Amino acid sequence: MKIAFIGLGNMGGPMALNLLKAGHTLSAFDLSADACKKFGAEGLPIARSAAETVADAEVVISMLPASAHVEGLFLGGAGKTGLLESIKAGTLVIDSSTIAAATSRKVAEAAAAKGIAMIDAPVSGGTGGAIAGTLTFMVGGETADLERARPVLEKMGANIFHAGAAGAGQTAKICNNMLLGILMIGTSEALALGVANGLDPKVLSEIMRRSSGGNWALEKYNPMPGVMETSPASKNYAGGFGTDLMLKDLGLAQENAAAVRAATPLGGLARSLYAAHSLAGHGALDFSSVLKLVQKAG
C-alpha cells in the first residue's frame, strides 16, 4: 500500500519503519527537522510537507502529541488549510495519537463528510513495543474500516481491539494510561520504601513481581535505576514515555471523568503528583522518573 505517515517521534518513527520493512510504500513527515533527519537516515522517505505525503496515499497514519495538533493538522485553523482538503475521497485515515475522544469524533465526522474513512487507534506498549512491532491498538470506528486497516496495523502491533464507535479507542486508552500512571506511582513508593529499609531493589522487585503486587512496571518497566537494563530508569530516564505526556493523558482522563460524572480519586491524585514532578523540572524525563518524587534523599 501507499502509506503517508505523519509524526515521527519516539513512537511514530519506529512504527513507520516497521511498515517500510513490511514492504509498504511510505512517505513520511514531521515538523521536527531533527526527526526527519534521524529517520530519513534509516531509510524512511521524507516528504517536504504533510500535504505532499498524502498526495497519492491509500492510507494516512498520524501519530501526534495532543488534541490541538490532530485538529489543527486535519481541520486547519488560524488561516491554515486542514489536511482533509488534500486527502482524496476513499482514503483511510488512522489516527494513533492519544487525544480527547471528543476531538476524535469531531475529526472523524469532518472526514466522513468528505468521503474519507477514519478510525482512532491509539497504542500501548511503549517505545520498545513500537520498535519490536508488538504494540496494542485500541480502535474506535466502523468495523469495516477496522478490517480495512487491520493488515496495516498488524505490521506494527501484536494486539488489535475494537473498542466501539469513533472515539471509543481514545476512551480505552485514557482508562489504560490512568491505571498505568497510578500503578507506576505505587510501584515507585513500594520500591523506595524497601530501599529506605536497606533492601536490594532487584531482590524486592523479583519478590513483588512473583507475588500479589506483580504488575507491568515490575515486569517490563522497572522505575529503579540498575534493576532492569532495558528500562528508561537505567538510561537516566531518557526516551520512553515522557512525564509531560503522562500528565497530558491523566488530564484527559480527568476531563472525561468530569464530563460523565465518574469518580476517579486516584486518577486525580496521580495527575497532581505528576504535575508536581513536572514542575520540579522532570517533564522531559520518562514517566517512571516519578520515583524521584517519593525516593528518600541520599
Salt bridges, closest charged atoms under 4 A:
GLU52 OE1 - ARG48 NE 2.76
GLU71 OE2 - LYS106 NZ 2.59
GLU85 OE2 - LYS114 NZ 3.00
GLU147 OE2 - ARG150 NH2 2.90
GLU206 OE2 - ARG209 NH2 2.83
GLU206 OE2 - ARG210 NE 2.43
GLU219 OE2 - ARG209 NH1 3.19
ASP249 OD1 - LYS248 NZ 3.33
